[in-house]
Amino acid sequence: MDKELIAFLNEQAQFLERSRIKAVKLNRIYSIVKPLRKLLKGILIVSAVLNCIIPILLPVTITIGIMYLLTLAMNDPKIVFESNLKDNFLPAVFEKTKPNLSYSSYGYNNKILQESEILNQGFFSDTIEIEGEDYTKGKIEDIDVEFFEIKFHKEVTNYSKTAGGCLLSLILIPIEIFKNIFDNDNEHDEVFAGVIKDINMFYSGFFMYADFNKDFRGKILMIPKENENLKDKVHELFASKSLTKIDVENQNINDNYSIYASDIQTGYYVLSQNLIDRINILSIREKALPIISFIEGKIYFLIPWKKNLFKADIFTKIENENYFLNYIEEINSFEEIIKNLNIDRRIWSKV
């Protein structure tokens, strides 16, 4: 690194260290507030139930509720510190170290995600919410690229909460019956709302898009067999055959993937031996099978992982510019993926 860059990163490190020290102090308070919050929540639930039986407890319930709301005003200092790093420091670090790329702490490109046809797979059919962060966009060796962390969420039945709701209804139903005996109001209160569902993350990964400007029409899908479900298999049996299933000259890839191409010639034209070997190396290195599609000269990767890109630790002292080296190395690793996939210059180039 040149002197100007070292001086810039060192200055950013000093600012960030002051923010870290503040976060450490707040974390001591939060270590008390967090368990207190859980305790108050439990007491509030019990108090609310008892209040239905003993209305005189209403002031106590309100007081506990106010105390609980006050504890919610304090956010986790670890999360606040990491957000500060990603919102206020990393964009400047990108600008100085990687002027070819722009960075935003949150967001994703829904358009290219839809274009990838990855969401058409049955595995993602229950998705109700998508969350993206660490959105990066720019050029690597004149190749248009975008990448970001992505999380997929779906509704899942919460059996413990549903069982708790049933138990609560058993307590409230006799009260409701007794109340209706002496109440002329014909409208009945809702005792139990039914099955309770949570929104949970079921898949997280790293999405990467690159436009190699390859001159071909059609598409190729590489779907890990572990991500295929019954819906996909039924569709393959009965739907019109717009895609042809093919094998490649790599047994590990054939064992782990179902590969479909708009036609056989396009499939083997795009999936050169070098490219397949590179994908195999990538999957072994990451210990994960990416979902891949090639459509109209563009490549889309979705690599499953639970990593947190550009993570921050409030207990790690920030002494100088070296603190940012890990982030720079992470950026370099993404660039390396693109460069490794761009190995067959004869195929992956403008014509």
Disulfide bonds with the S-S distance in Angstrom:
none
